[in-house]
Structures are given as structure tokens and as C-alpha cells.
């Protein structure tokens, strides 16, 4: 977890890295994540970077 001080106090961020067996598996995982985010009660939606078989 990254803890960086800002003018408003400490900032914490969680970073998750997913490595899939294939790009198609990453696409399926991304769809599943989007379905779960629809029902999550988050302050803001997370930024997701996707490339080949990696999702961050």
C-alpha cells in the first residue's frame, strides 16, 4: 500500500495486478469485474489498465 502525504493528509492506494493465462481470460475477468463494480458502493470508480493478459 502506497502512503503519500498530501496537503489534505495521508493518501492511501491499493494496487492489484492480475495476470491471466490468455488475453481472452483477461477479457472475461474484466467483464466479471465490471459486473461486480456495478453493485459496489465506492466513492469513485477505480482506473483499470488492460493490456494483453494483464489487468492493473
C-alpha positions in Angstrom: 0.0 0.0 0.0 1.4 3.4 -1.0 1.1 6.1 1.6 1.9 9.6 0.3 1.4 12.8 2.3 -0.8 15.4 0.6 -2.0 18.8 1.6 -5.2 17.2 2.9 -3.4 14.5 4.9 -2.1 11.0 4.1 -3.1 9.3 0.8 -3.5 5.5 0.6 -3.9 3.5 -2.5 -4.3 -0.2 -3.2 -2.9 -1.6 -6.4 -3.9 -5.0 -7.7 -2.2 -6.8 -10.6 -3.9 -9.7 -12.3 -2.0 -12.0 -14.7 -4.3 -14.2 -16.8 -3.5 -17.3 -18.8 -4.6 -15.5 -22.0 -5.9 -12.3 -23.3 -9.4 -13.9 -23.6 -9.3 -14.9 -20.0 -8.4 -11.2 -19.1 -11.4 -10.0 -21.2 -13.7 -12.4 -19.3 -12.2 -11.3 -16.0 -12.7 -7.7 -16.9 -16.4 -8.4 -17.6 -16.7 -10.0 -14.2 -15.0 -7.1 -12.5 -17.4 -4.6 -14.3 -20.4 -6.6 -13.1 -19.2 -6.5 -9.5 -18.4 -2.8 -9.7 -22.0 -2.1 -10.7 -23.1 -3.1 -7.2 -20.2 -1.9 -5.2 -20.7 1.2 -3.1 -17.5 3.1 -4.0 -16.7 6.8 -3.7 -15.2 6.7 -7.1 -14.7 4.1 -9.8 -11.2 2.6 -10.0 -9.0 3.2 -13.0 -8.2 -0.1 -14.7 -5.4 -0.6 -17.2 -5.7 -3.6 -19.5 -3.1 -4.9 -22.0 -2.8 -8.4 -23.4 -3.2 -10.8 -20.5 -2.6 -8.2 -17.7 -5.1 -6.1 -15.8 -3.9 -3.5 -13.2 
